[in-house]
Amino acid sequence: MSGHSKWSNIKRKKEAADGAKAKVFTRIGREISVCVKEGGPDPASNSKLRDLISKAKANNVPNENIERIIKKAAGEGDKNNYEQMTYEGYGPGGIAVIVECLTDNKNRTAGDVRHYFDKFGGNLGTTGCVSFMFTRKGLITLENDGCDEDKLIEDCFESGADDFSVEEEAIEVSTDPNQVFAVSENLRSMGYTVLSAEEAMIPSTYTTLEDENQIRLMNLLLDALDDNDDVQQVHHNWNMPQLPDED
């Protein structure tokens, strides 16, 4: 998820990493399947597939799983036809939310997403109602192991990155969204530990929730969307509270 405290969001996801692995594999598998059907199974001629393979590897998807998905999508064994759907709306307290999905049943997915918004104090809007508040960028999160900042500057720009910021626990690198996976592979080859690499919608403004019930409902909305296999990514402009560090 993409929001103001990006590392907070990454950390939030990592806390449930073991339970989320199957969902990550499923979601990336759907992306690869659609990409193969649109552009063919050869990453040498299908640059988007090449990027998705890098994304899969960055998320620790085994090579044999990647090869199996590509072969299935290229052959007659995969009868699923996934469509890309994007939903926009407002969460509790007017938080702007964009939900990107890949689905084989638009009615089911639309119904599920609308139900989550209604149940947790939000409302689903029309196309374009919040997307004008966001800019798509590539976002790479690196582990901060006490790196030398001068070397980091040199490595980031040599890798093709646009900019970076250093936080206590992580380094956030921004880049062209079409180059995010190539840049992440470059940084990985330089010895950095990549925690996350994704295309992200970065909001131009952020909203802070003060009401405890709205905070609870917003977390429940995000959890419900995360748990839905049709949902690929969720972007929002919530200035999430920092999570307490575990001892």
Phi, psi and omega in degrees: 000148185245123179207194185295305179271087188295318179295326176301319180291318178298315180298320179301319180287322184294331182297333178249030189299316183298317181287341185266351186302316181299320179294318178300314180299317181297315184291316178293324177301320178295317179300316180296317180301313179297317182297318180296318181293329181276323188234002178095165188270000184262112181296340179293328180250354180241091187295327178294321176296320178301318178294320181292326175297319176297319178298316180299316180294323178296335178260018174064030173284125182300146181304321182294328176293318179298313181297321180296317180297316181296315181296318181295317181292329182280340183259202182264000186281343183255105182266357181283132175243103183270141176246145176275127179229139177235130180242143180232146179186193182236133174272188178305140178072015178081019177296127178284131184226133173240130181241117179258129186231155164236120188222151172258007179209093185300321182296317179298312184294315179300319178295318179297312183296316178299319180298318180298315180298315181295318185293326188249035168079021178241191173207138179283134182251194180265163179302127179095356186290334178230345186297336179294345181272359186236152173235132181281129177221163169271135181231123179240130178250123180250149174291134177265102181252035179078038184291157175282123188292326178296318178292323179299317178303311182298314183293320182297314183285331175292328181284346181105008180286158178267320185198171176205161172221147184251124173249174185300318185255344187211159175246128180254120183247130177251150184203174173301132183300333179282350183246004190301320184281326175295317179295320180296323177293321177299315180294322178298319180292340177274358176105003180277150175267114182274117178273329182199143174217120183200159168281133184229148173263111184264122182286150178278335176224158183234153180239132177256133176262131178256332183285127184297324180291322177295321177298316179298314181294323180294319176297321178294322177298313180296320179296317180296318178294319178300325185281350181271120184295338179286339183277122180270312181213149175234130178241144180207168179245029177283125173280084188296141175294144179297137178280141178293141177288141177276147178285000000 
